[in-house]
Amino acid sequence: MTDISSTEGMITPALVQLDVSLGSDKTEVIRALAAHVAAAGRTNDPDQLAEDALARETTGSTGLPGGIAIPHCRTAAVQVPTLAFARLSPATDFGAKDGPADLAFLIAAPAGGDATHLKVLTQLARALVKKEFTGGLRGARSPEEVVAIVTNVVGLPPASAAQPASGTPHPTQDASPTAAGSGSPAEAGSASEGMITPALVQLDVSLGSDKTEVIRALAARVAHAGRTTDPDQLVTDALARESTSATGLPGGIAIPHCRTPAVQEPTLAFARLSPATDFGAKDGPADLAFLIAAPAGGDATHLKVLTQLARALVKKDFTAGLRSAETPEEVVTLVSDVVALPASTSKAPATGAPQQTGTPAATATTSAAGNGSSSGATAVSTEGTAAAGTDASARRRSLVAVTACPTGIAHTYMAAEALEAAAARAGVDIAVETQGSAGSTPLPAETIANADAAIFAVDVGVRDRGRFAGKPLVASGVKRPMDDGDAMIAEALAYADDPNAPRVEGGGAGAGDGKSTGGGGNESWGAHTRRVLMTGVSYMIPFVAAGGLLIALSFLFGGYEIVGPFGDIVSHNSLFNPPDVHALGLNHALFGSGVLAYLGALMFIIGKTAFAFFIPALAGYIAYAIADRPGIAPGFVMGGIAANVGGFADSKGVSLPATGFLGAIIGGVLAGLIAHWIAGWKVPAWARGLMPVVVIPLLTSLVAGFLMLIILGQPISWLMDKLNHGLTSMSGSNAVILGVILGLMMAFDMGGPLNKVAYSFAAAGVGAAAAASFSDPRLRIMAAVMLAGMVPPIALALATVVRPRLFTQAERENGKAGWLLGASFITEGAIPFAAADPVRVIPAIMLGSAVTGGLSELFQVAVRAPHGGIFVLFAVNNIVGYVGALVVGVLVGCAAVIALKSLSHEGSDAHMEAERAGDLATV
């Protein structure tokens, strides 16, 4: 039995209303509940309470499946956690997918409420997915009975495990230099000695009207202090970083930063600005600005000090100290007190090793590490277990996260800190892998396998993303955790219980078992190969889609004859001097317009240029997946050789053998392996900064280039010729068989490896046949692939309309989106259905896609655009056949999925429970 006294006063009979009408919409209901809180003497400001709850409502609906609503907020209007309950009659719409709510809780937490009270609120939210709990609320005959029901399911941990009050640093946030393992104050000061000095501090100054001027002034200050002889270079590098994303943070903070050869040692310049200057933060301009300059070849030790500063900036007491400091010396002291390395004798855990969660010992170890300063992957745990008697479903949840920004100096670590703090408030374990410049130690496979969901807060690609394959995923830019960390944690927990939630691509097979997780030594060769190829293909597709659509549009505007005179048109004409379409033989220019023909010529050039990059992009990002950033340049070079982008030829015009996408794959793998091997060389410290930008790209390009040109080029070119000839020469029944095979590949994994192989083959053919006639088999292959890829989402959408009772409410909602996704050739629209019921859904949609692929070839449908679905009908030959093949395949797929589901349809109770848990929003 739960300790009833633990929730005493949070809900009382005076806060309960039964079978009442509080308004016609959720706004009126929330205002009425706030007024009831005031009538019960729990707030003197019901308007503020209502406004704060409605502000939370704007970020996401609080209606849950099953007729439940939990509007909630943190607010200064209450001093103690408060639960107001109303059983509504009639029910009111709160945005739930399955209809209005008759049970409404207004959950109000004090703005400074501690973690102990938040655990109680979380337990209530978890209880709302239990039928016996909601059934009890609906059957209660008195307010006292409601209070007893709520009290019996909401309990606190024993008092000895109580959490620190709000605002008290979590053990992993302890920045005190006297923390265990941090060394003495003297040691702490020496760790960052000279990084910031009084000469680098300015207080209450106006440095310009915009962030560019402020950055220039801070760089000039760095030069004045003797820390650089090239302030212009420092400014250029800082502004280049600024152009990738704003460095303004919530709370009036700005951290422009960069790696730069303009400084020889890590440097922090600080200015307290008056007036404040806009650095792009959502909540307004910044009055605290740090310019963080790291040497281009700076070692990881110094970068760890910089990441400690970044973590400190999310703590209110630190920023408040900066705002109240009266002298530069006081600022230097404040910074030195939070920026410290563990003493060399410290027994802190190895870099990046996540702490074991949930034990006091683990907490002590984490604290000893001090601020996570030596972590590439940090873990946060809050103490306490649920009181005896709580349901097993209330087990402690765990999450994993990756944070990364373009330079990996500040935002990476501040985002990690924000997620850790939000997880602590929610009573959730989290392990964060910071993929920053200070180094990154991958999370252990076991930690990932045991996590309920993953969070990617990144502005760059996640290294070894395949390790997280199959995990429910919340993805955002690196700045969102600092703006909305609590919501991200709540969203991740909701996704963990939602079978239709977005997931890390790659499927769930083996994704969470710890046996085949990428990035570590345990990753199988098959999984590693798949991840590498998928990375290259995923980066390649935008080039193909943009280039192909632009070429198709150029034919629409200028006619197919535009492939001849496009160069002359762009060179000698303009919008104000359009070409003579008749003189140039542009007989199919749209409306016979010279202006449209000129635009068509421009689009043809842009499209061909985009297409020229798709093979280099394929090779470049395959190499990137193997060797990270040092592999990109040599990978692109190998792709350029594969496509012969230089147009190299002998005196007779015979070109260098072009190895196409097969050569790009082999060249990208070769470049990645060589770059990865060279990156493992042990070199002197002075040469480390040159390795990724000079040595690795140079040596890799030389070695891989020689191998491709001297040894591999001719055999690959011969193989590509045979492959293309064999596939494109298929006709009659053989072509139909090819269409069937391509259709099966497109539907089998809906965006996975087989789907991408079929699409890549077709897209490469479109690029090569951009100016060919519609009779070219390569254009027919593209039509079969596109049509087959459109079938799964549309077929499932139709099935939800024809037999809605065979699908859950969430699936019916997904079906509404499936119409547009399928029509746009986004096969991934079928994934939610396949994830929930793969045995019956996948065979059905494969059948529909196979029929469409075969009919497309039979009807000799052709298309010049590599993407777009029904929105590129202007680029289609035989529109009737195009639409006919699609309709027949959709009908077959729909009939098949209905038949298979009807054979053994299960009740929807389990689905409803999953929906409730998945849509749950916690305070």
N, C-alpha and C positions, 0 to 999 in steps of 0.2 A: 504493500500500500504506500502511496506517495505521501510525503510529509506535507500535510495540508497547510500547516503554518507557513510553509515556504512561499505560498502565493497569497497569503492573507492580505486583503485590501486591494489586490490588483483588479479583481472583479467582485462586486458586491451586488446584492439584490437591487440596489438603487440604480445600478448601471445596466439593468436588463429590462427589455421591453418584449412582450410576447403578442404576436398576431396583431401588428399595428401597420398602418399605412403611413410612411414617412415622406412620401413624395412620388412624383411621376418619373424621376430619373435619378441617377446615382449622385449627382451634385446635391439635389435636395435631401437625399437620404444621409449623405455625409454631414451636411449642415445640421440636420435634425439630430444625428448621433452626437455631434459636437455640443449642441445645445443641451442634450441629456447629460453629457459629462459635466457641463457647467452646473446644471440643476442638482447633480449629485455632489457638488462642492469640490470637484477635482480640477477645475480650471477657472480662472477669472477672465480668460480671453478665448472664448469659443470661436470667435472669428479667425484668430490666428491659427488655432487648431484646425479649423476647416480649411483654411488656405494652404497650410502645410500638407494636409492629406490630399487635397486636390492637386497640389503641385506634384506630389509623388504619382498621382493617378495619370498625369500627362506623360510620364516616362514609360508607362505600360499598364494595361488594364489589370485590375486586381480581382476580376471575376475568374472563378475556377470551375471546372466541370463538376456537375452534381449539385448545382444550385447554391453555391457558396461564394461569398465575397469577403475579402479581407483588406479593405482600405487601411492604410497604415502610414506612419511617418515618425520621424524624429522631430521633436518640436520643443521650443522654449515655453509653450503654453501649459505644459504639465510638469510637475516636480517629481512625480513618482510614476512608474509604469502603470498604464490604465487600459483595461479591456472593457469596451462597451458593446453590448450585444443586442441585436434586434431580430426577432422572427417576423419577417415581412409578409404582409397580406394586403394587397397582391404582391407577388415577387417583382423585383426591379432589375433592369438590365445593367450589368456591370461589365459587359464585354466578353463574357465567357462564350465559347464556341457552341455550347449545347443549350443556351437559353438563359433566362433571367435567374436571379438568386433570391431565395427566400430566407437564407441564413446569412446575416451580415455582422462581422466583428469590426469595430473601429479600434485599431491597436495603436496606442500613442505611447512612444518611448521618450523620456526626457532627453533633451539635446546632449546632456552630459551623462546619460545613463551608463552604468558599468556593465561589464561583460556577463556578470552573474544574472542580471535581470534579462539580458538579451537571450540567454539560454532558455529562460522560461518562455519567452515569446516564440522562440524557435520550436520548442516542444509543442506549443499549441498549434503552430502551423503544420507540424508533422501529423498531429492528431486529426486534423481536418480531412485527411485522406482515408480515414478509417470509417467504415460504414456504421459500426456500432456507436461511434461517437456522434456522427451527424444524425443517426437515427434517434439517439437519446435526446439530442437538442430538439428535434422535431416533435418528439413525444412528451417533452417536459410540460408539466401542468402549472408550474410556478417559477418565479425568478430564483427562489432558493434552490430549486432542483437544478436549474441551469448552472448556478454557481457551484453546486456539488459536483456536477458532471465535469465542468472545466477543471476544478481543483483536483479531481481524481486522476486526470491525465497529464497535468502540468506539474512537474516537480523540479527541485533544485538538487545539485550535487551536495554532498556533506559540506558543512561550513568550513572544514579544514582545507577544502580544495577550491575555495572561492577565488575568483579572478581579481586582478588588480582593478582599481577604479579606472574609469575612462580617463584617458590622458596620461596614465602611468605607462611608461614604455614597456612593451612586451620584452621578455628576456632577449630575443634576438635583436631588439631595437636599442638595447642598452649601449649608449655611446660613451659612457663614462670611462676615462682613461684608467681608472682604478679598478675596473672590472677584472675579474679573474682572467689571467692570461693576457691582459693588455699591458702589463708592465706598470711601473711607477709613473707618476705625473711627469717626472723628468724624462723618462724614456719616451712617454707619449709625445712630449713636445719635440724631442729630437727627431722623432719619426717624420715629422713634416716640416722641420726647421728650414726656413728659407723659401718654402713654397709660397707663403704669403708673408709680407712684411708691412710695417706701417707705411712705407713709401708706395705700396701698391693699393692703399685704401683711400677712398675719398668719401666724405660724408656730406649729405645734403647739398648736392651739386646738380646743376643743370648741364647735361652733356650733349644736348641736341634735341631736335624736335621729333626724330624718329630713331628706330633701332640701328639703322646704318650709321648715323652720326654718333650714337652712343658707343657702338663697337669701335669706331675709329678713335674716339676719345679714350676708351679703355686701352686700346693698343698703344696709343701715344703715351699713356701713363706707364705701360709696361716698358716702353723704350726709355722714358725719363728715369725709371728706376734702374736702368742698366741691364734689363733682362732680355732685350733684343736689340739688334742693330738694323732690323728690317721690319718696322711696324707695318709697312704696306703689305708685305707678304702675310703677316699675321692677320691683317684685316681681310685680305682676299680669301684666306683659308677659312676664317670664321664665317664670312658671308657665304662662301660656297656651301658650308654645312647648313647655314640658315636657310638656304634656298631649297633644301630637301624637306624641311618641315620647321615650323616655328618653334623656338626654344622658350617661349613664354609658358609659365606653369600657373596653375590656380594658386591664389593667395598672394599675388603681387610679386612673383619671382621670375627672374629671367636668367638662363644659364647658357649664353652663347659659348660655344666650345669647338675645339678642333684639334686635330693632329697637325703639326706644322714644323717645317725645318727652320722657322724663324726663331725658335727658342731651343736652348740646349738642355734646359731642365724644366720640370713641371712648374707651372706658374699660375697663381690665382690672383687676379685683380678684382677688387670689389668696389662698387659704388652704390651709395644710398642716394637715389635719384629724387630730386625735387625741382620740377614736377615729375610725376611718374611718366614712363614712356611705354608705348604699346609694343609688345613683343609677340602678339598673336594669341595670347591666352583668352579663353572664352569669357572669363569673369572681369576682364579689364586690364589696364596697363600695369607695369611692374615698377615698384620703387626699390627693389633689391636686385642688383645685377652682378653676377659673377662672370668674368671672362676666364674660361678654363682653357689653358694652352698646354698641350702635351707634346713633347718632342716627337718627331716623326719616327724615331727609333727608340722611344722610351721603353724602359723595361717594365715588366708586369708589377714589380713592387711599387713603383711610383704610381702606376695606374690604379692600384688598389687603394691608395690614399685618396685619389680623386673620386673613386666610387663611394668611399665613406662620406665624403662631403655631399655627394649627390643624395645619398640616403638621408643624411641629416636634414636636408632642405625640406623634407616632408613633415618634420616635427615642429609643432607650433612654438615650443619653448625656445628652440634654436632661432627661428626667424624673428620671434619677439625680441630676443636678446640683440639681434642685429639691428632692429629698428630703434632700440632704446640706447644703444651704445653711444657714449659721448666722445670717445677718442678713437683714432685708428688702432692704438695699442689694444684697446678693449676688444675691437673686432678680431684682431689677430689672436688674442687669447681665446675668444669664443670658438674660432675655427680650429685652433690647435687642440682645444679640449674635446672636440668631436672627431677629429681626424687623427687616428693613431693606429699603428700596426701592433700586432701581438709581439710581446718580447720574444727574442730568439730562443729563449729557453722554454717557451710555452709549449705545452703538449696539445695544442689545438689540433683538431682533426685535419686530415689532408684536404687540400684545396678542393672545394666543390663537393665534398662528401656530405650528403644529406644526413641530418641527425635522425636517430630513431625517435619516432613520435610517441607521445602519450605517456612518457615516464618522467619522473622527476630527474633522474639522471640525465636523460636526454636534454632536458631544459637547461641543466647546469652546464652541460657541454656546449650547447649552442651559445649560451651567454658567454662562456669563456672565449669563444671565437671572436666575440666583440663585433657587433654590427655587421656580421657577415663579410668582414673585410677581406677575408681570404677565400671567399666562396665564389665558385662559378656556378654552383647549384646549392641553394640554401633551403632549409626546411623549417617550417614553423609549426609549433604544436601548442595548444593551450591545455591546461590541466583539467582534470575532473572527469568523472564518469557519471552516467545517468543513475539516478536512485534505483534501488532494487525494485523490481516489479514493472519497470517500463518495458514497452514492447521491443522486441528484437529489431524491428524496423527502424528504431531510433538509434541504431548503432552509429558510432562516430564515422563521419564521412571524410574522404581524403581526395585531394585534387593535385594535379601536377600542372605546372605552367612554364612557359618559355617567354622571356622578354629579350628584345633586341632592337637597337636603333642603328641608323647608318654608321655612326662613328663608334658606338659602343663605349662611350665614356660616361655619360650622365643619365640620359633617359632610361637606358637599360636597367640601371640599378635603382633608380627612383620608382620605376614601374614595379619592380620586384618588391621594394619596400612597401609600396601602397597595397599590393595584393596580399602580402603577408599580414599587414595591419588589418585589412578587411576580413581576411580569413580568421584572424584571432577574435575579431568582434563577433563573427558568426559562429564561433565554436567549431571550426573546421580545420583539419590538418591540410597543409599545402607544402609542396616541395617545388621550388622555383629554380629553373636553370637559366642563368644569366649568360647569354651569348654575347659577351662584350669584349672590348679590347684587352681587358685584364686576363683573358683566358676563359675557357668554358670547360667544365668537367661534366660530361653527360650524366643525367640522372640514371641510377641503376635500373636495370630491367625490371627488377622486382617492385621497385617503387612505382614505375609506370603501370605495371600489370595490376597492382592493387588499387590504383586510383579509379575513382568513379567517373571523372571527366577531366578534360584538359582545357587550358586557357593559353592561347597564343596572343600575346600583346607585342606585336612586332611591326616594324616598318621595312624589314628586309626578310628574305627567305629564312625559314627555320632549318637549321642544319640537321640532317638526319631525321627529317620529318616522319619517315616511315616507321620509326620506333613507336609512334603514337597511333599507328593505323587502327582504325575501328573505334577509337575513344570518342565519346560525345565531345564536341568542340565548340568553345566560345572564342571567336577570333576578332581582333580589333587592332588598331594602331597602338603604338607604344604609349601614347599619351592618355588613352582612355582610363587605365587603372587609376591615374592620379586624379581624374575628374569624377570617376564613377566606379571605384573599386568594389563597393558594397553590392552594387547592382550586378557586376560581373560575377562575383561569387555566387549570388543568388541565382543568376542565370545558369551558371555551370551546374549547380545542384539540381535545378529544374531539368536541364538537359540530361543529367545522369539517369533520371527516371523516365525519360521520354523515348520510346523506341523509334520515334520518327524524328528525333533531334538531328541536327547536322553532325557529321562525324568526320574525323580525319580520314582523308581518302586512303584507299588501299584495302578496304574490307576488314572484316573482323577476324578472319581466319588467322590464328596465331598471333593476333595483334596484342593480345593482352596476356599471354601465357608465359611470357618471359623467356621463351625458347627461341623465338625468331624475331626479336626486336632489333630494328636497325640501329646503326650507329655504334654498336659495341662489338666486341669480339664474338658474340654469340649469334650475330645475324647470319642467316643462311645465305649461300651464294645466290640462290634463286630470288630471295627477297631483296638482296642487295642489288642484283641486276635489274629487277623490276623497278626498284626505286630510282635507280640512275636513269633508265630509259624514260620513265614517266616524267622525271624532272625536265629532261630535254624536250619532250613532246609538249608538255604544258606551257613552256616558255615559247615554243615555236608557233603554237596555234594562233596567237594574236597577229603575228606577221602574215600568216596564211589568210586569216579571215579578213583583215584589213586590206591586204593586197588584192585578194580575189574579188571582194565586193567592189573595190574601186575600179578594177578592170572591167567588171560587169557593168558598172555605171557608165564607164567611158564608152562602152559599146551602145548603151541606151542613148546617150547624149550625141555621140558622134557617128554612130553606125559602125559596123564591123570593118569598114574600110579605113578606120582611124589608125589602124596598125601601120599603115604605109606612111602618110604624110605628117604624123604627129610631131616629129622633130622640126620640120619646116614651119608648122603652125605656131609652135611655142617660140621659135626663134624669130619669126618675122611678123607675128600678129599679136594682138592684145584684145582686151574687152572693148576698147574703143576703136580698134581697127581689126574687126573680125575677118576670118578667112572667107574666101569665095568657095562655098561648098561644091558648086557645080564644076568650077575649074579644077578642083582637087579630086573630083570623082567621089565625093562623100554623098552618095545617093540615098543613104539611109540615115542621114543626120536627122535628129528629132525636129520635126516641124520645118525641116530645111533651113534651120537657123545657124548662121555663122557663129553667133555668140555661144550657143550650146555646143557647137562643134569645138570651139576653142576650149570650153570648160571640159569637154570630153578628152581632148588631148592632154590637158593638165592632169586629169584624173588617171589617164593611162600611164603617164610618167610616174606619178606618185605610187600607183598600184604596182607597177613593174619593179620600182625600187624596193617597196616593202617585200615583194615576193623574193627579190634577190637576197634578202637577209634571212629567209626562213631556214635554209639549210645551214648557214653559219650559226644561227641561233640554236638549232638543234644540237650541233656539235659543241658549241660553246657551253651550253648549260648541262650537257651530259658531263663534260669535263668539270664543270662547277660542282655537280653533285658528288663527284669523286674527290676532288682536291680543294673544294671551296674556292674563294675568290682568285687565288693565284692560277687556277686552271682556266679561267674564263678567256683570257687573251689567247693563249695557245689553242684552246678549243675553237675559238672563232676563226683562227688562222687555218686550222684543219678543215673547218666547214667551208671557208673561202676556197681552199684548194679543191674540195670535193665538188663545189659548184662552178669552179673556174671563174670566179667573179672578176678576175683581171683580164679575162678574154685572151689568155695567152695562146698563140698559134704560130705555126711555122710560116715560111714565106709563101706557101701555097694556100694558106688559110685553114690548114688542118689544125684543130684545137687540141689543147692538152686533154687527155682522157678525163672526162667528168664522171665522177663515181656516184653522184647523186646522194639520196638520203641514206643509202647503205654505207657509202664512204663516209658520210657525216657521222653515222653511229660508230663506225670502227675508229675513225680519226678522233672523235670526241673521247671515246674510251681510252685510246692510246695516250692522248694528251693528258687526260686526267690521271692515269696511272703514273706517267712519268713525272708530272708535277707533284703528285702526292709523294713519290719516292724522293724527289729532290728536297721537298719541304722537310723531310725527316733527317736531312743531313745535320750533323752537329757543326756549327760554325761559330767563330768568335763573336762576342757581344757586339762589336762595332759593325759587324756585317749583317746583323739580324734585320735591321731596317731596310737593307737593300734586297733581301731575299724575295719578298712577295711582289715587289714592284719592278725589279730589274732581273735578278739572277734566275728565278724560276721561270718567268715567261720567256726569257731569252733562250735558256738551255732547252726548255721543253719544246719551243717552236722549232729549234734547230734539229733536235733528235727526232721528234715526231714527224716533222716536215720531210726530212731525208727518208725516213722509213716509208712514208706514204708515197712520195714521188719515185723513189728508186725501186722499192720492193712490192708494195701493196697496190699501187695505182692501177696498173694494167690488169691484174687478175680481178679486182673489184669491178672495174669498168666492163670487162667481158661478162661477168656474172650479171651486172645490172642490165646490160643489153639483152641477154638471154631471158631474164626475168620479165622485163618490160615487153619484149616481143611475144613471149608465151602468153602473158595475161591479156595484153591488148589485142591480140589476134584472135581471141576467142569470139566465135560468132554462133548464131543459131542457138541450138540447145546447150552448147557449151557456155555461151554467154549467160543464159538463164541460170545454169548451175553456178556460175561465178556470182551472179546476183544473189542467189539463195545463200551461198556461203558468206558473202559480205553482210547480208542481213542478219544471219545468225551471230556473226562476230559483233555487230553493232549493238544487239540487244542483250547479249550474254552478261556483260559486266557493266553496261550503262555508263560509259566514261572511263572504264578501267583499261588495262593493257590491250586486250583483244580489240576493244572498241577503238582505241587510239591507233593501233597498227592498221586497221582497215581505213580509218580516216586519213592517216598520214600517207598511205599509198595513194588514195584517191586525190588528196590535195596536191601531192607532188605531180600527179598527172595533169591536173588543171593548170598548174604553173607552167608546165612544159607545153601545154596545148592551148595557151591563152588566146592565140591568134588563129587556131585551127578551125575548120568547119565543124558543124554540129555532128557530122558523121564520125568524128574521131572517137574511137572506143574509150579513150580516157575521160571524155566528158560524160559518156554514158555510165561509166563506173562511178563518177562523182554523184550522178543523179541517184543511182541505186543506193549508195551509202547514205546520202542525205535523207532520202525518203524512208529508208529502213530505220534511221535514227530518230525520225519524227514519230514513228508508230507507237512505241511503248507509252510515253506520257499521255498521248491522246486516247489510246485504247483504254487505259486505266481510268482516265477522266470520264469517258463514255460509260464505262462499267459502273462507276459510282452513281451515275444518273439513272441507268437502266435498273440496277438492283442495289439501291442504297443500303438496304439492311445487311448486305454482305460485308459492309465496311464500317469501320469505326467513325465517329464524328471527325476525328483528326484526319483520317484518310479522305473523308468526303471534302474537307476543306482543302487538302492537298490536291484533290481532283479538280477543284476550281482553278487552281494555278496550272494544272497539267495541260489544260487547253492551250494556253499561251506559250508555255515552255515547249510543248511538242511542236506547235506551229512555228516556233523560232528555231527548231532543230537543236534543242537542248535536251538530250536523252536523259540526263541526270534527273529530270523531273519525275522519273519512275522510281528512283532509289528509295524514297520513303515506303512505298508499297512493297518493294522487293525485300527491304530490310525487315519488315514486319512479317512477311509470309513468303520467303524465297522459294519454297518447294512448289507452290502453286502459281506464283506470279511469274517467275523467270521462264519456265517452259512455255507459258501462254504467250508472253510477249515475244519470245524467240520465234514462235510459230508465225505470229503476225508479221514480224519484220522479215522473215524468210520469204513469205508470200509476196510482200511488197517489193523486196529486192529482185526476186525473179520476174515479177510482172514489169518492173521498170526496164529491165533488160529486154524483155519480150516486146514491150511497146516502143523500144528504142528511144526512150526519154534521154535527153542530154541537158546538162546545165553547166554554165561557165563559172558560176559563183561557188566558192567552196563552203559557204555558210549562208544562213538567212532563212531557210525553210520557205514558207509561203510568201515571204516578203521579197523574194527575188524572182518572182514569176517572169519578170521582164527578161531574165537571163536564161529562161527555160525554153527548150525546143520540145514541142508536143505537150502543150499544157494540159490537154484533155487526158493524155496518158499519165502525166505527172499526178494529176488530181485523182484519176481513177485508181492507179496503183496504191496511192495513199489510203483512199477510202476503203478499198477491199482489205488491205492489211489491217487497218484499224478495226473493221468489223470482225475479222477472223480473230484478232488478238482479244477483243472485248468478249466475244462468245466463248473463247477458250478459258479466259480467267473466270468468267461467271460459272462456267461448267465445273471447273476444278474446285472453286470455292463452294459451290452448292453441294458437292459430293460429301464434304465433311466440314460444314460450317460450324464453328464454335460460337457459343454465346459471347456476349459483349461485356460481361461483368469484369473480366480480367483487363480488357482494354480500358474500361472506364476507370479502374483503379490506377492503371498506368497513366492515363491522361491527367487524373487529379494530381498524382505525384509529380508528373512532368510539368504541369502548369503552375505548380505551387510557387508563390512569391513569399519569401521570408523577409522579416524586418531587417 
